[in-house]
Amino acid sequence: MSTTEQRDRIASGLGFIAALDQSGGSTPKALKLYGIEESAYSNEAEMFDLVHQMRTRIVSSPAFDGRRVLGAILFEMTLDRDFNGKEAARFLWEDKQVVPFLKIDKGLQDEADGVQLMKPIPGLADLLARAKAKGVFGTKERSVIKANNAAGIAAVLDQQFELAQQVLEAGLVPIIEPEVDIKAADKQAIEAELKKGLLARLDKVSAETPVMLKLTLPEVDGFFDELVAHPSVLKVVALSGGYSRDEANARLARNKGVIASFSRALTEGLSAQQSDEEFNRVLEASIESIYRASIT
């Protein structure tokens, strides 16, 4: 795989990044929204088989390819599975021209100081090496901020940038994701503190090895313009964060230079019970709407 070609696609291509990285904690809800109840599986292995079938159906659809989807974020277990008989990451790039990313965090710690830090990531070096060998371009790692606590926000960013440096040293591009809870009462104040902290740390990152940012759609339109323009930022992407697809698209379209990296909003309306024709039609409409919001 050409890392340079993939980097150029993320930096200047038109489209968005699909988040297909539902983990153990979020998979039951994702399956339920897809029309599969918890009674349909009796253990975690069966659950992950079902969600892999959902992901396979999405990436195999004629609606899903590099014309509008720049990248896709995979769950670690997906890395070792196949899409249509080919390793997942290689299928994305070689068959769909979609740049593969990998979710590397292991979930969240309990809340403290208004935030949830990432849990430790045992075996990180081996995971990064395995991802690189399988053709993964970058990683994604998520924390959550729930209150405007300066110490908590600083702790999130310190942890994120320390991990990002390890990812860069492994030859991959990190997506730093300090998610702001959309239900936070002081969301706008959190975003101001967060941006200040991001800019201070980005100034210490070389433009030769840029990072990516995945952020909650802001309350003030254009609030991330300085981050979008920063020489050490390859791309700013936005999570849907619980907003409906229509609301997320509307907010995204008002923030120039930011593209989508939606999960639930991408799969909204898809169902295991749909025929392939109906499934592809709904996915086509979803991808087109997110694409349009990302390039507006």
For each residue, the residues with C-beta under 8 A, 3 or more apart:
1: 5 6 90 93 94 135 137
2: 5 6
3: 6 7 137 171
4: 7 8
5: 1 2 8 9
6: 1 2 3 9 10 93 99 137
7: 3 4 10 11 137 173 234
8: 4 5 11 12 13
9: 5 6 12 13 66 70 71 97 99
10: 6 7 13 70 71 99 137 138 173 212 234 235
11: 7 8 234 235
12: 8 9
13: 8 9 10 66 70
14: 68 70 291 294 295
15: 66 67 68 69 70 259 291 294 295
16: 68 69 70 237 259 260 261 262 290 291 294
17: 69 70 71 72 73 99 101 237 259 260 261
18: 58 64 69 71 72 73 98 261 262 266
19: 72 73 140 239 261 262 263 266
20: 55 58 59 72 73 74 75 78 263
21: 73 74 75 78 102 103 140 263
22: 26 27 30 51 75 263
23: 26 27 75 103 107
24: 27 44 48 107
25: 107
26: 22 23 29 30
27: 22 23 24 30 31 47 48 51
28: 31 32 38 47
29: 26 32 33
30: 22 26 27 33 34 51 54 263 264 267
31: 27 28 34 36 37 38 40 47 50 51 54
32: 28 29 35 36 37 38
33: 29 30 264 267 268
34: 30 31 54 267 270 271 272
35: 32 271 272 273
36: 31 32 40 41 50 54 272
37: 31 32 40
38: 28 31 32 41
39:
40: 31 36 37 50
41: 36 38 46 47 49 50
42: 46
43: 46 47
44: 24 47 48
45: 48 49
46: 41 42 43 49 50
47: 27 28 31 41 43 44 50 51
48: 24 27 44 45 51 52 77
49: 41 45 46 52 53
50: 31 36 40 41 46 47 53 54
51: 22 27 30 31 47 48 54 55
52: 48 49 55 56 77 78 81
53: 49 50 56 57
54: 30 31 34 36 50 51 57 58 267 270 272
55: 20 51 52 58 59 78 83
56: 52 53 59 60 83 84
57: 53 54 60 61 279
58: 18 20 54 55 61 64 267 270 283
59: 20 55 56 64 72 83 91 92 96 98
60: 56 57 64 83 84
61: 57 58 64 279 280 283 284
62: 65 280
63: 280 283 284 287
64: 18 58 59 60 61 69 96 98 283 287
65: 62 68 69 96 97 98
66: 9 13 15 69 70 96 97 98
67: 15
68: 14 15 16 65 287 288 291
69: 15 16 17 18 64 65 66 72 96 98 287 291
70: 9 10 13 14 15 16 17 66 98 99 259
71: 9 10 17 18 98 99 100 101 137 138
72: 17 18 19 20 59 69 92 98 99 100 101
73: 17 18 19 20 21 101 102 103 140 175 261
74: 20 21 78 79 88 89 92 100 101 102 103 136
75: 20 21 22 23 78 79 103
76: 79 80 102 103 104 127
77: 48 52 80 81
78: 20 21 52 55 74 75 81 88
79: 74 75 76 88 89 102 130 131 134 136
80: 76 77
81: 52 77 78 88
82: 85 86 87 88 91
83: 55 56 59 60 86 88 91 92 95
84: 56 60 91 95
85: 82
86: 82 83 90 91 94 95
87: 82 90 91 134 135
88: 74 78 79 81 82 83 91 92 100
89: 74 79 92 93 100 102 131 134 135 136
90: 1 86 87 93 94 134 135
91: 59 82 83 84 86 87 88 94 95 96
92: 59 72 74 83 88 89 95 96 98 99 100
93: 1 6 89 90 96 97 98 99 100 135
94: 1 86 90 91
95: 83 84 86 91 92
96: 59 64 65 66 69 91 92 93
97: 9 65 66 93
98: 18 59 64 65 66 69 70 71 72 92 93
99: 6 9 10 17 70 71 72 92 93 137 138
100: 71 72 74 88 89 92 93 135 136 137
101: 17 71 72 73 74 136 137 138 139 140 175
102: 21 73 74 76 79 89 131 136 138 139 140
103: 21 23 73 74 75 76 139 140 141 142
104: 76 121 124 127 128 131 139 140 141 167
105: 108 118 119 121 140 141 142
106: 118 119 120 121 122
107: 23 24 25 118 119
108: 105 116 117 118 119 142 143 144
109: 112 116 117 118 119
110: 116
111: 114 115 116 146
112: 109 115 116 117 152
113: 149 151 152 155
114: 111 145 146 147 148 149 152 153
115: 111 112 143 144 145 146 147 149 152 153 155 156
116: 108 109 110 111 112 143 144 146
117: 108 109 112 143 155 156 159
118: 105 106 107 108 109 121 141 142 143 159 160 163
119: 105 106 107 108 109
120: 106
121: 104 105 106 118 124 127 163
122: 106
123: 126 127
124: 104 121 127 128 166
125: 128 129 166 170
126: 123 129 130
127: 76 104 121 123 124 130 131
128: 104 124 125 131 132 139 166 167 170 172
129: 125 126 132 133 170
130: 79 126 127 133 134
131: 79 89 102 104 127 128 134 136 139 172
132: 128 129 135 136 170 171 172
133: 129 130
134: 79 87 89 90 130 131
135: 1 87 89 90 93 100 132
136: 74 79 89 100 101 102 131 132 139 172
137: 1 3 6 7 10 71 99 100 101 172 173
138: 10 71 99 101 102 167 172 173 174 175 212
139: 101 102 103 104 128 131 136 167 172 173 174 175
140: 19 21 73 101 102 103 104 105 174 175 177 214
141: 103 104 105 118 160 163 164 167 174 175 176 177
142: 103 105 108 118 177 179 214
143: 108 115 116 117 118 156 159 160 177 178 179
144: 108 115 116 178 179 180 181
145: 114 115 152 153 156 178 179 180 181 184 190 194
146: 111 114 115 116 181 184
147: 114 115 152 184 186 190
148: 114 153 184 186 189 190 193
149: 113 114 115 152 153
150: 153 154 193
151: 113 154 155
152: 112 113 114 115 145 147 149 155 156
153: 114 115 145 148 149 150 156 157 178 190 193 194 197
154: 150 151 157 158 197
155: 113 115 117 151 152 158 159
156: 115 117 143 145 152 153 159 160 178
157: 153 154 160 161 178 194 197 198 201
158: 154 155 161 162
159: 117 118 143 155 156 162 163
160: 118 141 143 156 157 163 164 176 177 178
161: 157 158 164 165 176 201 205
162: 158 159 165 166
163: 118 121 141 159 160 166 167 174
164: 141 160 161 167 168 174 176 205 211
165: 161 162 168 169
166: 124 125 128 162 163 169 170
167: 104 128 138 139 141 163 164 170 172 173 174
168: 164 165 171 172 173 174 209 211
169: 165 166
170: 125 128 129 132 166 167
171: 3 132 168
172: 128 131 132 136 137 138 139 167 168
173: 7 10 137 138 139 167 168 210 211 212 234
174: 138 139 140 141 163 164 167 168 211 212
175: 73 101 138 139 140 141 211 212 213 214 237 261
176: 141 160 161 164 211 212 213 214
177: 140 141 142 143 160 213 214 215 239
178: 143 144 145 153 156 157 160 194 198 215
179: 142 143 144 145 214 215 216 239 241
180: 144 145 184 187 190 191 194 215 216 241
181: 144 145 146 184 187 216 241
182: 187 216 241 242 243
183: 242
184: 145 146 147 148 180 181 187 190
185:
186: 147 148 189 190
187: 180 181 182 184 190 191 216 219
188: 191 192 218 219 220
189: 148 186 192 193
190: 145 147 148 153 180 184 186 187 193 194
191: 180 187 188 194 195 216 218 219 220 223
192: 188 189 195 196
193: 148 150 153 189 190 196 197
194: 145 153 157 178 180 190 191 197 198 215
195: 191 192 198 199 223 224 226 227
196: 192 193 199 200
197: 153 154 157 193 194 200 201
198: 157 178 194 195 201 202 213 227
199: 195 196 202 203 226 227 230
200: 196 197 203 204
201: 157 161 197 198 204 205
202: 198 199 205 211 227 230 232 233
203: 199 200 232
204: 200 201
205: 161 164 201 202 209 210 211 232
206: 209 210 232
207: 210 231 232
208:
209: 168 205 206
210: 173 205 206 207 231 232 233 234
211: 164 168 173 174 175 176 202 205 232 233 234
212: 10 138 173 174 175 176 233 234 235 236 237
213: 175 176 177 198 224 227 233 235 236 237
214: 140 142 175 176 177 179 236 237 238 239 261
215: 177 178 179 180 194 218 224 227 236 237 238 239 258
216: 179 180 181 182 187 191 238 239 241
217: 238 239 240 241 243 248 251 252 255
218: 188 191 215 221 223 224 251 255
219: 187 188 191 223
220: 188 191 223
221: 218 254 255
222: 225 254 255 256
223: 191 195 218 219 220 255
224: 195 213 215 218 227 228 236 255 257 258
225: 222 228 229 256 257
226: 195 199 229 230
227: 195 198 199 202 213 215 224 230 233 236
228: 224 225 233 236 256 257 258
229: 225 226 233 257
230: 199 202 226 227 233
231: 207 210
232: 202 203 205 206 207 210 211
233: 202 210 211 212 213 227 228 229 230 236
234: 7 10 11 173 210 211 212
235: 10 11 212 213 259
236: 212 213 214 215 224 227 228 233 257 258 259
237: 16 17 175 212 213 214 215 258 259 260 261
238: 214 215 216 217 248 251 252 255 258 259 260 261 262
239: 19 177 179 214 215 216 217 261 262 263
240: 217 243 245 248 260 262 263 264 265 266
241: 179 180 181 182 216 217 248
242: 182 183 264
243: 182 217 240 247 248 251 265
244: 247 248 265 268
245: 240 248 249 262 265 266 268 286 289 290
246: 249 250
247: 243 244 250 251
248: 217 238 240 241 243 244 245 251 252 260 262 265 293
249: 245 246 252 253 260 265 289 290 292 293
250: 246 247 253 254 293
251: 217 218 238 243 247 248 254 255
252: 217 238 248 249 255 258 259 260 290 293 294 296
253: 249 250 292 293 296
254: 221 222 250 251
255: 217 218 221 222 223 224 238 251 252 258
256: 222 225 228 296
257: 224 225 228 229 236
258: 215 224 228 236 237 238 252 255 294
259: 15 16 17 70 235 236 237 238 252 294 295
260: 16 17 237 238 240 248 249 252 265 266 290 293 294
261: 16 17 18 19 73 175 214 237 238 239
262: 16 18 19 238 239 240 245 248 265 266 290
263: 19 20 21 22 30 239 240 266 267
264: 30 33 240 242 267 268
265: 240 243 244 245 248 249 260 262 268 286 290
266: 18 19 240 245 260 262 263 286 287 290
267: 30 33 34 54 58 263 264 270 286
268: 33 244 245 264 265 286
269: 282 285 286
270: 34 54 58 267 274 279 282 283 286
271: 34 35 274 279
272: 34 35 36 54
273: 35
274: 270 271 278 279 282
275: 278 279
276: 279 280
277: 280 281
278: 274 275 281 282
279: 57 61 270 271 274 275 276 282 283
280: 61 62 63 276 277 283 284
281: 277 278 284 285
282: 269 270 274 278 279 285 286
283: 58 61 63 64 270 279 280 286 287
284: 61 63 280 281 287 288
285: 269 281 282 288 289
286: 245 265 266 267 268 269 270 282 283 289 290
287: 63 64 68 69 266 283 284 290 291
288: 68 284 285 291 292
289: 245 249 285 286 292 293
290: 16 245 249 252 260 262 265 266 286 287 293 294
291: 14 15 16 68 69 287 288 294 295
292: 249 253 288 289 295 296
293: 248 249 250 252 253 260 289 290 296
294: 14 15 16 252 258 259 260 290 291
295: 14 15 259 291 292
296: 252 253 256 292 293
